[in-house]
Amino acid sequence: ENLARRGGRGSQLSTLSALLRQGQALADELAIPLSAELRFIDFYVQVEADALPEGFCYEKRVDAAIDADAVTVPSMTVQILVENALKHGLRGHAFAPGDVPRLGIGVRRVEEGTLIEVTNNGRPYAPPAPDSPTGTGLRVIRQTLLLLNMQNDVPMTFTLRPAGGADGCTTRASLFVPDGYRFDQPARRAGKDAGAGARLSSSTKTTRKKRKWLPYRK
């Protein structure tokens, strides 16, 4: 799909191969270290960058207080937020003269947990209509958290909202991961819960301080 969209301008074969290998491995896991998720996102953004407007900037900020190997997240969840930002926020957006498309990932400590934020300065977020075919990835995230939170006293939370501020971002997606969060496989109960768990398993398989924007380099 990527190659067809670019009219034959393919990314380096090694990058595409790495993306496919990592994506297949991560899709088989319920939860993975944040460091592995971020490495996969780096490959994903590198592949997608050619389809974005000129001057695309990608900034990833992980606070020094964060050990990304020790923070666990639902597999592919942050990637879905990045994909949503690129697809619905930046791709095809008409930027004002002098402005450039920006994608940001921020990871920082907050009280009793880790906050992961994905921002972009493209189209502001607008919730899809109930009958819209879009929004599948976000539904997967919500279903995943719904089931995982059944095993935890403090829930993992997700928000997606329009944003505005001095940094110029228009949409902010946030994922809060509480300290000590358990990723046990949710117990399968008879009837509806068992069916929801099976659908979730299938869906998830398919589917330091001064800020400075740096130009994306291929």
Accessible surface in RSA format (square Angstrom, percent):
REM  Atomic radii and reference values for relative SASA: ProtOr
REM  Chains: A
REM  Algorithm: Lee & Richards
REM  Probe-radius: 1.40
REM  Slices: 20
REM RES _ NUM      All-atoms   Total-Side   Main-Chain    Non-polar    All polar
REM                ABS   REL    ABS   REL    ABS   REL    ABS   REL    ABS   REL
RES GLU A   1   178.57 102.5 127.96  96.8  50.61 120.5  56.14 108.6 122.43 100.0
RES ASN A   2    30.20  20.8  26.85  25.9   3.35   8.1   8.55  20.6  21.65  20.9
RES LEU A   3    88.48  49.3  87.21  62.4   1.28   3.2  87.66  61.6   0.83   2.2
RES ALA A   4    84.12  77.3  54.73  84.5  29.38  66.8  66.36  93.5  17.75  47.0
RES ARG A   5    89.05  37.4  52.87  26.9  36.18  86.2  57.23  78.2  31.82  19.3
RES ARG A   6    14.16   5.9   1.38   0.7  12.79  30.4   7.67  10.5   6.49   3.9
RES GLY A   7    69.86  86.2   0.00   N/A  69.86  86.2  39.66 108.8  30.20  67.6
RES GLY A   8    65.20  80.4   0.00   N/A  65.20  80.4  34.74  95.3  30.47  68.2
RES ARG A   9   136.32  57.2 128.64  65.6   7.68  18.3  76.84 105.0  59.49  36.1
RES GLY A  10    40.84  50.4   0.00   N/A  40.84  50.4  10.15  27.8  30.70  68.7
RES SER A  11    22.74  19.2   6.37   8.5  16.37  37.7  11.28  24.0  11.45  16.0
RES GLN A  12   126.64  70.8 114.58  83.7  12.06  28.7  45.68  97.2  80.96  61.4
RES LEU A  13   140.82  78.4 133.09  95.2   7.74  19.4 133.84  94.0   6.98  18.8
RES SER A  14    77.92  65.8  64.69  86.3  13.22  30.5  55.49 118.2  22.43  31.4
RES THR A  15     8.61   6.1   6.88   7.0   1.73   4.1   2.35   3.2   6.26   9.5
RES LEU A  16    28.83  16.1  28.83  20.6   0.00   0.0  28.83  20.2   0.00   0.0
RES SER A  17    34.56  29.2  30.84  41.2   3.72   8.6  17.05  36.3  17.52  24.5
RES ALA A  18    11.80  10.8  11.30  17.4   0.50   1.1  11.80  16.6   0.00   0.0
RES LEU A  19    22.35  12.4  21.36  15.3   0.99   2.5  21.36  15.0   0.99   2.7
RES LEU A  20   127.95  71.3 121.29  86.8   6.66  16.7 123.96  87.1   3.99  10.7
RES ARG A  21   155.20  65.2 145.96  74.4   9.23  22.0  74.52 101.9  80.67  48.9
RES GLN A  22    52.27  29.2  48.82  35.7   3.45   8.2  26.68  56.8  25.59  19.4
RES GLY A  23    13.69  16.9   0.00   N/A  13.69  16.9  11.79  32.4   1.90   4.3
RES GLN A  24   136.02  76.1 125.93  92.0  10.08  24.0  40.19  85.5  95.83  72.7
RES ALA A  25    58.61  53.9  47.14  72.7  11.48  26.1  55.49  78.1   3.12   8.3
RES LEU A  26    19.02  10.6  19.02  13.6   0.00   0.0  19.02  13.4   0.00   0.0
RES ALA A  27    14.68  13.5  10.97  16.9   3.71   8.4  11.65  16.4   3.03   8.0
RES ASP A  28    92.09  64.5  67.33  67.0  24.77  58.6  21.90  51.6  70.19  70.0
RES GLU A  29    92.97  53.4  85.01  64.3   7.96  19.0  15.39  29.8  77.58  63.3
RES LEU A  30    54.56  30.4  38.39  27.5  16.16  40.6  44.08  31.0  10.48  28.2
RES ALA A  31    25.49  23.4   6.77  10.5  18.72  42.6   6.77   9.5  18.72  49.6
RES ILE A  32     9.10   5.2   7.18   5.4   1.92   4.6   9.10   6.6   0.00   0.0
RES PRO A  33    58.69  42.8  58.50  53.3   0.19   0.7  58.69  48.5   0.00   0.0
RES LEU A  34     0.00   0.0   0.00   0.0   0.00   0.0   0.00   0.0   0.00   0.0
RES SER A  35    15.92  13.5  12.87  17.2   3.06   7.0  13.17  28.0   2.76   3.9
RES ALA A  36    17.23  15.8  15.88  24.5   1.35   3.1  16.55  23.3   0.68   1.8
RES GLU A  37     0.00   0.0   0.00   0.0   0.00   0.0   0.00   0.0   0.00   0.0
RES LEU A  38     8.22   4.6   8.22   5.9   0.00   0.0   8.22   5.8   0.00   0.0
RES ARG A  39   131.95  55.4 130.68  66.6   1.28   3.0  58.57  80.1  73.38  44.5
RES PHE A  40     8.98   4.5   8.98   5.6   0.00   0.0   8.98   5.4   0.00   0.0
RES ILE A  41     0.00   0.0   0.00   0.0   0.00   0.0   0.00   0.0   0.00   0.0
RES ASP A  42    49.84  34.9  44.54  44.3   5.29  12.5  25.58  60.2  24.26  24.2
RES PHE A  43    59.16  29.6  58.69  36.4   0.47   1.2  59.00  35.8   0.16   0.5
RES TYR A  44    22.91  10.7  22.91  13.0   0.00   0.0  18.30  13.8   4.61   5.7
RES VAL A  45     0.21   0.1   0.21   0.2   0.00   0.0   0.21   0.2   0.00   0.0
RES GLN A  46    65.67  36.7  60.39  44.1   5.28  12.6  11.31  24.1  54.37  41.2
RES VAL A  47     0.39   0.3   0.39   0.4   0.00   0.0   0.39   0.3   0.00   0.0
RES GLU A  48     8.33   4.8   8.27   6.3   0.06   0.1   0.07   0.1   8.26   6.7
RES ALA A  49     5.46   5.0   0.73   1.1   4.73  10.8   0.73   1.0   4.73  12.5
RES ASP A  50    29.97  21.0  17.32  17.2  12.65  29.9   1.53   3.6  28.44  28.4
RES ALA A  51    27.59  25.4   3.68   5.7  23.91  54.4  12.00  16.9  15.60  41.3
RES LEU A  52    15.44   8.6   0.23   0.2  15.22  38.3   0.81   0.6  14.63  39.4
RES PRO A  53    42.34  30.9  28.58  26.1  13.76  50.0  40.07  33.1   2.27  14.1
RES GLU A  54   167.62  96.2 145.84 110.3  21.78  51.9  68.27 132.0  99.35  81.1
RES GLY A  55    33.34  41.1   0.00   N/A  33.34  41.1  26.53  72.8   6.81  15.3
RES PHE A  56     9.68   4.8   6.02   3.7   3.66   9.5   6.02   3.7   3.66  10.5
RES CYS A  57     9.08   6.9   9.08  10.1   0.00   0.0   0.00   0.0   9.08   9.8
RES TYR A  58    38.46  18.0  21.42  12.2  17.05  44.4  21.43  16.1  17.03  21.0
RES GLU A  59    19.47  11.2  15.82  12.0   3.66   8.7  14.24  27.6   5.23   4.3
RES LYS A  60    78.17  38.1  48.35  29.7  29.82  71.0  31.74  28.6  46.43  49.5
RES ARG A  61    71.71  30.1  66.65  34.0   5.06  12.1  23.05  31.5  48.66  29.5
RES VAL A  62    44.73  29.4  29.08  26.3  15.64  37.7  29.66  25.8  15.06  40.9
RES ASP A  63    29.27  20.5  27.55  27.4   1.72   4.1   4.28  10.1  24.99  24.9
RES ALA A  64    80.11  73.7  46.99  72.5  33.13  75.4  52.20  73.5  27.92  73.9
RES ALA A  65    79.18  72.8  42.77  66.0  36.42  82.8  54.80  77.2  24.38  64.6
RES ILE A  66    17.95  10.2   1.13   0.8  16.82  40.5   2.92   2.1  15.03  40.8
RES ASP A  67    84.75  59.4  75.01  74.7   9.74  23.0  35.66  83.9  49.09  49.0
RES ALA A  68    19.75  18.2  15.88  24.5   3.87   8.8  15.88  22.4   3.87  10.3
RES ASP A  69   102.41  71.7  85.01  84.6  17.39  41.1  27.34  64.4  75.06  74.9
RES ALA A  70    74.80  68.8  40.62  62.7  34.18  77.7  50.14  70.6  24.66  65.3
RES VAL A  71    22.27  14.7  18.36  16.6   3.91   9.4  22.27  19.4   0.00   0.0
RES THR A  72    49.95  35.5  45.74  46.4   4.21  10.0  19.22  25.8  30.72  46.4
RES VAL A  73     0.00   0.0   0.00   0.0   0.00   0.0   0.00   0.0   0.00   0.0
RES PRO A  74     1.73   1.3   1.73   1.6   0.00   0.0   1.73   1.4   0.00   0.0
RES SER A  75    13.31  11.2   2.79   3.7  10.53  24.2   2.79   5.9  10.53  14.7
RES MET A  76    18.38   9.5  18.38  12.2   0.00   0.0  18.38  15.6   0.00   0.0
RES THR A  77     5.34   3.8   5.10   5.2   0.25   0.6   0.35   0.5   5.00   7.6
RES VAL A  78     0.00   0.0   0.00   0.0   0.00   0.0   0.00   0.0   0.00   0.0
RES GLN A  79    11.21   6.3  11.21   8.2   0.00   0.0   0.00   0.0  11.21   8.5
RES ILE A  80    13.79   7.8  13.35   9.9   0.44   1.1  13.35   9.6   0.44   1.2
RES LEU A  81     3.38   1.9   0.61   0.4   2.77   7.0   0.97   0.7   2.41   6.5
RES VAL A  82     0.00   0.0   0.00   0.0   0.00   0.0   0.00   0.0   0.00   0.0
RES GLU A  83    67.91  39.0  67.71  51.2   0.19   0.5  10.73  20.7  57.18  46.7
RES ASN A  84    26.94  18.6  23.28  22.5   3.66   8.8   6.10  14.7  20.84  20.1
RES ALA A  85     6.12   5.6   3.08   4.8   3.04   6.9   6.09   8.6   0.03   0.1
RES LEU A  86     0.19   0.1   0.19   0.1   0.00   0.0   0.19   0.1   0.00   0.0
RES LYS A  87   106.91  52.2  97.00  59.5   9.91  23.6  45.71  41.1  61.20  65.2
RES HIS A  88    73.20  40.0  63.91  44.4   9.29  23.8  37.06  38.2  36.14  42.0
RES GLY A  89     3.28   4.0   0.00   N/A   3.28   4.0   2.59   7.1   0.69   1.5
RES LEU A  90     0.00   0.0   0.00   0.0   0.00   0.0   0.00   0.0   0.00   0.0
RES ARG A  91    57.70  24.2  53.50  27.3   4.20  10.0  30.22  41.3  27.49  16.7
RES GLY A  92    65.92  81.3   0.00   N/A  65.92  81.3  37.90 104.0  28.03  62.8
RES HIS A  93    52.66  28.8  43.52  30.3   9.14  23.4  26.66  27.5  26.00  30.2
RES ALA A  94    92.42  85.0  67.06 103.5  25.35  57.7  75.57 106.4  16.85  44.6
RES PHE A  95    40.78  20.4  11.31   7.0  29.47  76.7  13.28   8.1  27.49  78.7
RES ALA A  96    64.21  59.0  51.16  79.0  13.05  29.7  57.66  81.2   6.55  17.3
RES PRO A  97   140.81 102.6 107.67  98.1  33.14 120.5 120.07  99.1  20.74 128.9
RES GLY A  98    88.10 108.6   0.00   N/A  88.10 108.6  44.31 121.6  43.79  98.1
RES ASP A  99    62.34  43.7  46.22  46.0  16.11  38.1  14.62  34.4  47.72  47.6
RES VAL A 100    43.29  28.5  43.27  39.2   0.02   0.0  43.27  37.6   0.02   0.1
RES PRO A 101     1.60   1.2   1.60   1.5   0.00   0.0   1.60   1.3   0.00   0.0
RES ARG A 102    65.76  27.6  65.57  33.4   0.19   0.5   2.26   3.1  63.50  38.5
RES LEU A 103     0.00   0.0   0.00   0.0   0.00   0.0   0.00   0.0   0.00   0.0
RES GLY A 104     0.90   1.1   0.00   N/A   0.90   1.1   0.66   1.8   0.24   0.5
RES ILE A 105     0.00   0.0   0.00   0.0   0.00   0.0   0.00   0.0   0.00   0.0
RES GLY A 106     7.36   9.1   0.00   N/A   7.36   9.1   5.94  16.3   1.42   3.2
RES VAL A 107     2.00   1.3   0.00   0.0   2.00   4.8   0.00   0.0   2.00   5.4
RES ARG A 108   103.08  43.3 103.08  52.5   0.00   0.0  36.13  49.4  66.95  40.6
RES ARG A 109   102.71  43.1  84.56  43.1  18.15  43.2  35.10  48.0  67.60  41.0
RES VAL A 110    41.44  27.3  28.30  25.6  13.15  31.7  38.90  33.8   2.54   6.9
RES GLU A 111   151.66  87.1 126.31  95.6  25.35  60.4  56.35 109.0  95.32  77.8
RES GLU A 112   118.33  67.9 109.61  82.9   8.72  20.8  37.07  71.7  81.26  66.3
RES GLY A 113     0.00   0.0   0.00   N/A   0.00   0.0   0.00   0.0   0.00   0.0
RES THR A 114     4.59   3.3   4.59   4.7   0.00   0.0   0.18   0.2   4.41   6.7
RES LEU A 115    26.44  14.7  26.35  18.9   0.08   0.2  26.35  18.5   0.08   0.2
RES ILE A 116     0.00   0.0   0.00   0.0   0.00   0.0   0.00   0.0   0.00   0.0
RES GLU A 117    25.05  14.4  24.56  18.6   0.49   1.2   2.99   5.8  22.06  18.0
RES VAL A 118     3.07   2.0   0.70   0.6   2.38   5.7   0.70   0.6   2.38   6.5
RES THR A 119     7.29   5.2   7.26   7.4   0.04   0.1   5.24   7.0   2.05   3.1
RES ASN A 120     5.79   4.0   3.83   3.7   1.96   4.7   1.96   4.7   3.83   3.7
RES ASN A 121    13.64   9.4   6.91   6.7   6.72  16.2   4.28  10.3   9.36   9.0
RES GLY A 122     1.82   2.2   0.00   N/A   1.82   2.2   0.00   0.0   1.82   4.1
RES ARG A 123    90.85  38.1  87.91  44.8   2.93   7.0  44.95  61.4  45.89  27.8
RES PRO A 124    84.49  61.6  72.98  66.5  11.51  41.8  72.98  60.3  11.51  71.5
RES TYR A 125    40.70  19.0  26.55  15.1  14.15  36.8  26.14  19.6  14.56  17.9
RES ALA A 126    75.42  69.3  58.03  89.6  17.39  39.5  58.98  83.1  16.44  43.5
RES PRO A 127   103.69  75.6  84.31  76.9  19.38  70.4  84.31  69.6  19.38 120.4
RES PRO A 128    57.37  41.8  33.23  30.3  24.14  87.8  43.08  35.6  14.29  88.8
RES ALA A 129    57.27  52.7  41.14  63.5  16.12  36.7  47.66  67.1   9.60  25.4
RES PRO A 130   147.12 107.2 104.79  95.5  42.34 153.9 118.00  97.4  29.13 181.0
RES ASP A 131   131.58  92.2  99.12  98.7  32.46  76.8  51.10 120.3  80.48  80.3
RES SER A 132    28.25  23.9  15.64  20.9  12.61  29.1  12.17  25.9  16.08  22.5
RES PRO A 133   122.48  89.3  95.79  87.3  26.69  97.0 107.55  88.8  14.93  92.8
RES THR A 134    56.82  40.4  49.84  50.5   6.98  16.6  48.57  65.2   8.26  12.5
RES GLY A 135    14.16  17.5   0.00   N/A  14.16  17.5   8.62  23.6   5.54  12.4
RES THR A 136    68.24  48.5  65.89  66.8   2.34   5.6  51.63  69.3  16.61  25.1
RES GLY A 137    17.67  21.8   0.00   N/A  17.67  21.8   9.27  25.4   8.41  18.8
RES LEU A 138     8.16   4.5   7.75   5.5   0.42   1.0   7.75   5.4   0.42   1.1
RES ARG A 139   107.28  45.0 106.40  54.2   0.88   2.1  53.37  72.9  53.91  32.7
RES VAL A 140     9.48   6.2   9.47   8.6   0.01   0.0   9.47   8.2   0.01   0.0
RES ILE A 141     1.72   1.0   0.82   0.6   0.91   2.2   1.72   1.2   0.00   0.0
RES ARG A 142   118.09  49.6 110.67  56.4   7.42  17.7  55.81  76.3  62.29  37.8
RES GLN A 143    81.69  45.7  80.51  58.8   1.18   2.8  30.10  64.1  51.59  39.1
RES THR A 144     6.16   4.4   6.16   6.2   0.00   0.0   4.49   6.0   1.68   2.5
RES LEU A 145    10.89   6.1  10.89   7.8   0.00   0.0  10.89   7.6   0.00   0.0
RES LEU A 146   123.72  68.9 118.23  84.6   5.50  13.8 122.16  85.8   1.56   4.2
RES LEU A 147    20.12  11.2  20.12  14.4   0.00   0.0  20.12  14.1   0.00   0.0
RES LEU A 148     0.28   0.2   0.28   0.2   0.00   0.0   0.28   0.2   0.00   0.0
RES ASN A 149    34.72  23.9  27.07  26.2   7.65  18.4  13.67  32.9  21.05  20.3
RES MET A 150    89.55  46.4  50.29  33.3  39.26  93.5  51.15  43.5  38.40  50.9
RES GLN A 151    45.70  25.6  31.84  23.3  13.87  33.0   7.93  16.9  37.78  28.7
RES ASN A 152    25.84  17.8   5.79   5.6  20.05  48.3   7.59  18.3  18.25  17.6
RES ASP A 153   152.38 106.7 116.48 115.9  35.90  84.9  36.68  86.3 115.70 115.4
RES VAL A 154    79.47  52.3  75.85  68.7   3.62   8.7  76.58  66.5   2.89   7.8
RES PRO A 155    63.01  45.9  62.03  56.5   0.98   3.5  62.03  51.2   0.98   6.1
RES MET A 156     2.30   1.2   0.00   0.0   2.30   5.5   0.00   0.0   2.30   3.1
RES THR A 157    63.93  45.5  60.01  60.8   3.93   9.4  50.44  67.8  13.49  20.4
RES PHE A 158    28.24  14.1   4.64   2.9  23.59  61.4   5.07   3.1  23.17  66.3
RES THR A 159    66.24  47.1  61.37  62.2   4.87  11.6  63.77  85.6   2.48   3.7
RES LEU A 160    23.12  12.9   3.46   2.5  19.66  49.4   3.46   2.4  19.66  52.9
RES ARG A 161   106.44  44.7 106.02  54.0   0.42   1.0  48.73  66.6  57.71  35.0
RES PRO A 162    79.42  57.9  66.16  60.3  13.26  48.2  66.43  54.8  12.99  80.8
RES ALA A 163    25.15  23.1   4.80   7.4  20.35  46.3  15.44  21.7   9.71  25.7
RES GLY A 164    70.51  87.0   0.00   N/A  70.51  87.0  32.22  88.4  38.30  85.8
RES GLY A 165    52.13  64.3   0.00   N/A  52.13  64.3  31.99  87.8  20.14  45.1
RES ALA A 166   121.37 111.6  69.38 107.1  51.98 118.2  82.37 116.0  39.00 103.3
RES ASP A 167    37.54  26.3  20.87  20.8  16.67  39.4  24.19  56.9  13.35  13.3
RES GLY A 168    39.75  49.0   0.00   N/A  39.75  49.0  31.91  87.6   7.84  17.6
RES CYS A 169     8.46   6.4   6.30   7.0   2.15   5.1   6.68  16.9   1.78   1.9
RES THR A 170    33.17  23.6  32.44  32.9   0.73   1.7  32.70  43.9   0.47   0.7
RES THR A 171     9.45   6.7   9.38   9.5   0.07   0.2   9.10  12.2   0.35   0.5
RES ARG A 172    48.75  20.5  48.75  24.8   0.00   0.0   2.98   4.1  45.77  27.7
RES ALA A 173     3.80   3.5   3.80   5.9   0.00   0.0   3.80   5.4   0.00   0.0
RES SER A 174    10.68   9.0   9.84  13.1   0.83   1.9   9.09  19.4   1.58   2.2
RES LEU A 175     0.00   0.0   0.00   0.0   0.00   0.0   0.00   0.0   0.00   0.0
RES PHE A 176    40.80  20.4  40.20  24.9   0.60   1.6  40.20  24.4   0.60   1.7
RES VAL A 177     7.78   5.1   6.47   5.9   1.31   3.1   6.47   5.6   1.31   3.5
RES PRO A 178     6.34   4.6   3.16   2.9   3.19  11.6   3.16   2.6   3.19  19.8
RES ASP A 179    81.09  56.8  55.92  55.7  25.17  59.5  36.85  86.7  44.23  44.1
RES GLY A 180    75.74  93.4   0.00   N/A  75.74  93.4  43.41 119.1  32.33  72.4
RES TYR A 181    24.62  11.5   1.74   1.0  22.88  59.5   4.52   3.4  20.10  24.8
RES ARG A 182   129.52  54.4 124.74  63.6   4.79  11.4  51.03  69.7  78.50  47.6
RES PHE A 183    35.80  17.9  18.75  11.6  17.04  44.3  20.26  12.3  15.53  44.4
RES ASP A 184    61.27  42.9  54.61  54.4   6.65  15.7  24.32  57.2  36.95  36.8
RES GLN A 185   107.75  60.3  87.08  63.6  20.67  49.2  50.59 107.7  57.16  43.4
RES PRO A 186    11.31   8.2   9.48   8.6   1.83   6.7   9.48   7.8   1.83  11.4
RES ALA A 187    71.12  65.4  54.22  83.7  16.91  38.5  64.00  90.1   7.12  18.9
RES ARG A 188   124.81  52.4  91.96  46.9  32.84  78.2  44.06  60.2  80.74  48.9
RES ARG A 189   129.51  54.4 123.86  63.1   5.65  13.5  59.17  80.9  70.34  42.6
RES ALA A 190   101.83  93.6  68.73 106.1  33.10  75.3  77.92 109.7  23.91  63.3
RES GLY A 191    59.85  73.8   0.00   N/A  59.85  73.8  43.46 119.3  16.39  36.7
RES LYS A 192   174.11  84.9 154.47  94.8  19.64  46.8 106.93  96.2  67.18  71.6
RES ASP A 193    41.93  29.4  38.22  38.0   3.72   8.8   7.42  17.5  34.52  34.4
RES ALA A 194    34.10  31.4  31.59  48.8   2.51   5.7  31.89  44.9   2.21   5.9
RES GLY A 195    27.14  33.5   0.00   N/A  27.14  33.5  25.76  70.7   1.39   3.1
RES ALA A 196    29.98  27.6  26.09  40.3   3.88   8.8  27.05  38.1   2.93   7.7
RES GLY A 197     5.39   6.6   0.00   N/A   5.39   6.6   3.88  10.7   1.51   3.4
RES ALA A 198    53.27  49.0  45.15  69.7   8.13  18.5  48.22  67.9   5.06  13.4
RES ARG A 199   148.38  62.3 144.86  73.8   3.52   8.4  72.93  99.7  75.46  45.7
RES LEU A 200    11.88   6.6  11.42   8.2   0.47   1.2  11.54   8.1   0.35   0.9
RES SER A 201    40.73  34.4  34.36  45.9   6.37  14.7  17.43  37.1  23.30  32.6
RES SER A 202    68.80  58.1  60.66  81.0   8.14  18.8  34.01  72.4  34.79  48.7
RES SER A 203    32.54  27.5  28.30  37.8   4.24   9.8   7.38  15.7  25.16  35.2
RES THR A 204    32.63  23.2  28.54  28.9   4.09   9.7  20.25  27.2  12.38  18.7
RES LYS A 205   111.75  54.5  95.59  58.6  16.16  38.5  43.32  39.0  68.42  72.9
RES THR A 206   112.56  80.1  76.86  77.9  35.71  85.1  73.21  98.3  39.35  59.5
RES THR A 207    49.90  35.5  32.81  33.3  17.10  40.7  38.60  51.8  11.30  17.1
RES ARG A 208   172.17  72.3 145.68  74.3  26.49  63.1  68.44  93.5 103.74  62.9
RES LYS A 209   162.09  79.1 132.95  81.6  29.14  69.4 112.01 100.8  50.09  53.4
RES LYS A 210   193.27  94.3 164.50 100.9  28.77  68.5 115.33 103.8  77.94  83.0
RES ARG A 211    87.15  36.6  64.77  33.0  22.37  53.3  47.42  64.8  39.72  24.1
RES LYS A 212   142.36  69.5 133.37  81.8   8.99  21.4  82.49  74.2  59.88  63.8
RES TRP A 213    56.12  22.5  36.57  17.7  19.55  45.9  30.29  16.2  25.83  41.9
RES LEU A 214    95.94  53.4  95.00  68.0   0.94   2.4  95.00  66.7   0.94   2.5
RES PRO A 215    74.32  54.2  69.24  63.1   5.08  18.5  69.24  57.2   5.08  31.6
RES TYR A 216    49.69  23.2  24.07  13.7  25.62  66.7  27.00  20.3  22.69  28.0
RES ARG A 217   183.70  77.1 159.44  81.3  24.26  57.8  72.01  98.4 111.69  67.7
RES LYS A 218   173.16  84.5 111.83  68.6  61.33 146.0  94.15  84.7  79.01  84.2
END  Absolute sums over single chains surface
CHAIN  1 A    11805.3       9039.4       2765.8       6777.6       5027.6
END  Absolute sums over all chains
TOTAL         11805.3       9039.4       2765.8       6777.6       5027.6
